[in-house]
Each structure stands twice: as structure tokens, then as C-alpha cells.
Amino acid sequence: MLALVGPSGSGKSTIASLIPRFYDPTSGQILFNGNPINNLSLEYLRREISYVPQTPQIFSCSIGDNIRYGRLDATESDVIEAAKTANIHQFISSLTDGYNTRVGDKGIMLSGGERQRVAIARAILKNANFLILDEATSSLDSENEFLIKQALERLFESRTTMVIAHRLSTILDANRVLVIKDGQIKQSGVHQELMSQNGLYKTLVEYQFLGQ
């Protein structure tokens, strides 16, 4: 698990967007499983990656089909299992039409936390080897953050994960933290190591606790 932290506009999301080739680098190269990504087909590369953005794309169809978008050939039981893992099955079951409930344009019938859990269920269903989370919990209340954190812990198992996060709770267990500013890596290490240094990471953490 690799975490990217830094001020807004420092380049974290741009770095993450390079991996599925939403952009191509102007110099250097990116290796995916040891292979330059320019040598891999987009179909293969994006099949290997699940991407959960801060504002997930929700379609104006049923909530079940929104989850199934992660793997179009998934069975009903596959969709339900993914929803359970993402901590949203109970909510869906409470709806009048269950998994057939239409959620409106851009998921207008859902709260922010519910939309995030649909996106996480979609990523669980896809079951890709590489996961990118772009500030997936930054705008949520404490209850929704707890539910999503539980879901993410299940999703992190047995896969490589890149997390872009403002909230400290998301990155405490990261194997490596990269501190980004102005498009450059300013610090690298684990949480405790970075906190022992009087650098940008410690400043960001202290600002977060002051804000809370």
C-alpha cells in the first residue's frame, strides 16, 4: 500500500492518472509489472486496475446495474456479495425495489457515502490486481467514513493499492508514504518515520489535528 499526501494542487491525482494512461508522461517511463505501460494495450492495462475517485460516476439506472458496471457478466449473487463486502447491502435491501431501485441522474437519490460504497462495491466486483483510491473518504461524515474504511480494508487484501488521502486514518497502515509538493516527492517513508522529521508531512498532520 502506497499513500500519496500533499497540499491541494501538488500533483497527487495527476500521478495516479498516469498509471491507467489517462495522461502519458512527457519524459521517463512507467513500469507495470516490469513492463513499460506504453507497450501494454489499454484494454489489458485498465482491466488490471480499479479506480475509485473522490466523486464516483453513478449512472441513472438501477443501483444493482451500477455495481455490475465493474464486471458486466457478474451474476446477481456476485453483485450482492460485492455489496455486502462494501457495507451497502443492508441499505439496498431496505429500498422498496432493492437492487432494481433506480438512483436517478448521477445518483441523485443517494447520499455521498452511499455513492462511495457503490463505487467500492463496483471495484470489489471487478477484482483487479491494482487499486487506486483518490481521496475516497475526504468528504464523508464519521459514520460513513467508518463503514467505508471497513469496506476498504477488505478491498486492500491481496492487491497493490495506491491511496491519495487527506485524512490520516486512511494512511496509517501504508507500507510507504510519498509526500508530494509542486509535482515533486519531498519526503518518503512510513508514518512514524516521517513524524520524527520536522518536514512537510508533520506539518500536514498537525494542521489536520488542529482542524479537528
Protein Blocks (a to p, Z undefined) as FASTA:
>chain_A
ZZdeddehilmmmmmmmmnopaccfedjddeehiafklpcfklmmmmpccddfbdcddfb
dfklmmmmmomkbcfklmmmmmmmnopmmmmmmpmnlmmlcebjhhlmpcfklmmmmmmm
mmmmnopabdcdehkllmccfklmmmmmmmmmmmmgopacddddfblklmmmpcbdcdde
ehiafbgcdfklmmmpccfklmmmmmmmmmZZ
